[in-house]
Amino acid sequence: MKIIFSDFDKTLYDLNYLNNIKAINKFVELGNKFVIITGRSLKQLLPDIKDYNIKYDYLICNDGGTIYNKNKKEIYKVNIEEDVVKDIYYLLKEDRSINNCYIDTSTYFTDDLNSQANGIIGTYNDYNKAYKLLIKILEKYPNVTGYLSDNWVNIKSVKATKDQAIKYLINNLKIDRKNVITVGDSINDLSMLLKYDGYCMSCSKEEIKKKIKKEINTLEELIEKIKDED
């Protein structure tokens, strides 16, 4: 039995989406497991998966901050420590490079600072200035981690990473790490790609390709490769 942990955007969710889904469902029907692991919150993810009958076993959202079973019941969650949430939120809110910022509870976005923060996010208008702000936050608050995606600055608990969520899940399922395959395209995928059997996408940036030597064009291609090796 193999288990694939697949990033969503530009990995599963791309121009080959429907063929990827067909390959996933056949893979699962053969007795394997499939997990979507994404930087999106559950609310952001559901509109793009709910009508497609993807036979996933788990959803890992917010870069490893929350895990849901196939019935979308929350089974694991790592929030940012409460004593730093307000400070980080206001650093984003008051910076001119940030357009909007929110507390991400994992099920919705809010500006209610009394909410539990599974993440703190903001849209930026200047990459370089947002990057400098991110570094400032990470240096000041060692219990959080973060990165810039195409449009967002993303702040999470330092314990909320994709590789740590995978470790939690496979330990509970008693799955040997040699049966774990990971695939993704971006910087927030790097921790899982390095720690487990990792494949990057052909659309990945060079900084990812330099570290992850195994490359594929589509998720469908990876699944066919795994099946051929069995």
Legacy VTK file of the C-alpha trace (Angstrom):
# vtk DataFile Version 3.0
C-alpha trace
ASCII
DATASET POLYDATA
POINTS 230 float
0.000 0.000 0.000
1.327 3.416 -1.039
0.175 6.827 0.144
0.546 9.973 -1.968
0.533 13.431 -0.398
-0.177 15.869 -3.217
-0.124 19.641 -3.228
-3.224 21.149 -4.845
-2.551 24.285 -6.905
-0.327 23.678 -9.964
0.071 20.019 -8.951
-3.323 18.333 -8.754
-5.303 21.411 -9.803
-3.902 22.292 -13.217
-4.820 21.896 -16.895
-4.738 18.100 -16.433
-7.165 18.220 -13.482
-9.784 15.756 -14.759
-7.206 13.196 -15.882
-5.391 13.594 -12.569
-8.628 12.797 -10.744
-9.241 9.671 -12.829
-5.727 8.469 -12.034
-6.198 9.205 -8.308
-9.443 7.266 -8.129
-7.936 4.210 -9.848
-4.932 4.427 -7.515
-7.204 4.425 -4.449
-9.366 1.601 -5.832
-6.214 -0.541 -5.922
-5.947 -0.227 -2.128
-3.708 2.824 -1.873
-4.332 6.132 -0.097
-4.380 9.686 -1.399
-4.133 12.932 0.581
-4.500 16.515 -0.619
-2.038 18.751 1.241
-2.410 22.457 0.546
-1.759 25.965 1.754
-5.442 26.716 1.233
-7.915 26.706 4.090
-10.779 24.212 3.917
-13.159 26.987 2.864
-10.867 27.972 0.004
-10.363 24.378 -1.101
-13.927 23.032 -1.102
-15.311 24.985 -4.101
-12.704 23.386 -6.356
-13.098 19.776 -5.165
-16.710 19.322 -4.027
-18.192 18.431 -7.437
-15.396 16.170 -8.673
-15.713 12.976 -6.608
-12.019 12.827 -5.722
-11.417 9.702 -3.621
-9.132 11.356 -1.086
-8.615 9.882 2.376
-7.609 13.086 4.150
-7.336 16.823 3.536
-4.376 18.641 5.063
-4.984 22.393 4.929
-3.171 25.590 5.931
0.250 24.110 5.134
-0.165 21.412 7.760
-2.041 23.483 10.324
-5.209 21.393 10.120
-6.076 17.835 9.079
-9.564 16.614 8.115
-10.768 13.078 7.424
-12.723 12.173 4.289
-15.926 13.332 6.012
-14.292 16.741 6.593
-14.160 16.234 10.342
-11.219 18.036 11.934
-8.804 15.558 13.529
-5.697 17.700 14.081
-4.945 21.388 14.495
-1.935 23.553 15.341
-2.678 27.227 16.010
-0.370 30.184 16.438
0.306 30.922 20.111
-2.258 33.449 21.339
0.219 35.866 22.917
1.769 36.832 19.549
-1.293 36.907 17.300
-2.216 40.557 17.887
1.362 41.769 17.503
1.844 40.004 14.163
-1.585 41.033 12.894
-0.874 44.727 13.566
2.591 44.519 12.007
0.871 43.386 8.804
-2.088 45.729 9.161
0.049 48.836 9.563
2.582 48.093 6.833
2.050 49.922 3.528
3.105 46.897 1.480
0.114 44.930 2.813
-3.328 45.624 1.335
-5.497 43.486 3.617
-4.831 41.055 6.440
-6.934 38.464 8.256
-6.950 35.867 10.978
-7.410 32.466 9.344
-9.255 30.174 11.760
-8.931 27.300 9.221
-12.639 27.502 8.352
-13.039 31.241 7.696
-11.176 34.576 7.555
-11.892 37.228 10.182
-10.505 40.411 11.727
-11.696 39.312 15.180
-8.461 39.159 17.180
-10.110 36.994 19.829
-10.405 34.161 17.312
-7.961 31.270 17.369
-5.438 31.830 14.596
-4.538 28.780 12.553
-2.790 31.319 10.351
-2.368 35.045 9.755
-2.479 36.114 6.125
-2.318 39.261 4.057
-2.278 40.340 0.427
0.733 42.387 -0.610
1.406 45.000 -3.297
5.208 45.007 -3.234
7.070 41.687 -3.088
10.392 43.039 -1.862
8.879 45.145 0.914
6.580 42.281 1.975
9.574 39.936 2.054
11.496 42.316 4.334
8.462 42.511 6.613
8.196 38.725 6.686
11.858 38.359 7.679
11.360 40.952 10.434
8.393 38.961 11.807
10.213 35.618 11.665
13.257 37.062 13.454
11.140 38.654 16.172
8.802 35.685 16.719
10.663 32.335 16.588
7.477 30.342 17.225
6.074 31.183 13.797
7.149 30.418 10.251
6.018 31.912 6.970
6.500 32.473 3.258
5.253 34.585 0.360
3.026 32.928 -2.225
2.035 34.619 -5.497
-0.350 37.066 -3.807
-0.205 36.392 -0.086
2.064 36.583 2.920
1.382 33.474 5.021
2.209 33.167 8.729
1.748 29.862 10.605
2.885 28.187 13.787
6.414 26.843 13.452
4.826 23.437 14.201
2.437 23.769 11.249
4.416 22.502 8.270
3.532 19.959 5.641
6.216 17.474 6.716
5.095 17.591 10.364
1.453 17.000 9.389
2.523 13.996 7.297
4.530 12.627 10.217
1.497 12.929 12.501
-0.767 11.162 10.020
1.488 8.268 9.030
2.387 7.615 12.673
-1.298 7.348 13.549
-2.014 5.169 10.512
1.137 3.091 11.169
2.384 3.584 7.610
6.076 3.002 6.901
7.740 6.153 5.548
9.176 4.114 2.637
5.594 3.906 1.303
5.115 7.695 1.390
5.324 9.718 -1.846
5.082 13.513 -1.890
4.597 15.856 -4.832
4.402 19.629 -5.124
5.611 22.688 -6.967
6.342 25.478 -4.502
8.411 26.661 -1.556
5.799 25.574 0.990
6.096 22.019 -0.371
9.836 21.830 0.118
9.809 20.463 3.677
7.763 17.396 2.671
9.589 16.888 -0.636
12.957 16.789 1.142
11.884 14.642 4.081
9.908 12.030 2.144
10.146 10.550 -1.359
9.585 13.823 -3.200
8.766 14.818 -6.763
8.578 18.374 -8.010
6.537 19.597 -10.953
8.080 20.699 -14.244
6.521 24.140 -13.593
8.424 24.502 -10.297
10.871 27.360 -9.901
14.578 26.616 -10.268
15.162 26.990 -6.523
12.916 23.937 -6.018
14.338 21.930 -8.936
17.876 22.382 -7.643
16.916 20.620 -4.419
14.414 18.057 -5.736
15.909 16.033 -8.569
12.875 13.923 -9.484
10.551 15.883 -11.765
7.175 15.125 -13.365
4.840 16.932 -15.757
1.514 15.840 -14.236
0.196 14.048 -11.176
-1.292 11.468 -13.534
2.234 10.743 -14.801
3.490 10.184 -11.248
0.671 7.773 -10.417
1.329 5.750 -13.578
5.023 5.638 -12.664
4.254 4.333 -9.169
1.890 1.675 -10.571
4.550 0.516 -13.051
7.094 0.126 -10.254
4.828 -2.101 -8.129
LINES 1 231
230 0 1 2 3 4 5 6 7 8 9 10 11 12 13 14 15 16 17 18 19 20 21 22 23 24 25 26 27 28 29 30 31 32 33 34 35 36 37 38 39 40 41 42 43 44 45 46 47 48 49 50 51 52 53 54 55 56 57 58 59 60 61 62 63 64 65 66 67 68 69 70 71 72 73 74 75 76 77 78 79 80 81 82 83 84 85 86 87 88 89 90 91 92 93 94 95 96 97 98 99 100 101 102 103 104 105 106 107 108 109 110 111 112 113 114 115 116 117 118 119 120 121 122 123 124 125 126 127 128 129 130 131 132 133 134 135 136 137 138 139 140 141 142 143 144 145 146 147 148 149 150 151 152 153 154 155 156 157 158 159 160 161 162 163 164 165 166 167 168 169 170 171 172 173 174 175 176 177 178 179 180 181 182 183 184 185 186 187 188 189 190 191 192 193 194 195 196 197 198 199 200 201 202 203 204 205 206 207 208 209 210 211 212 213 214 215 216 217 218 219 220 221 222 223 224 225 226 227 228 229
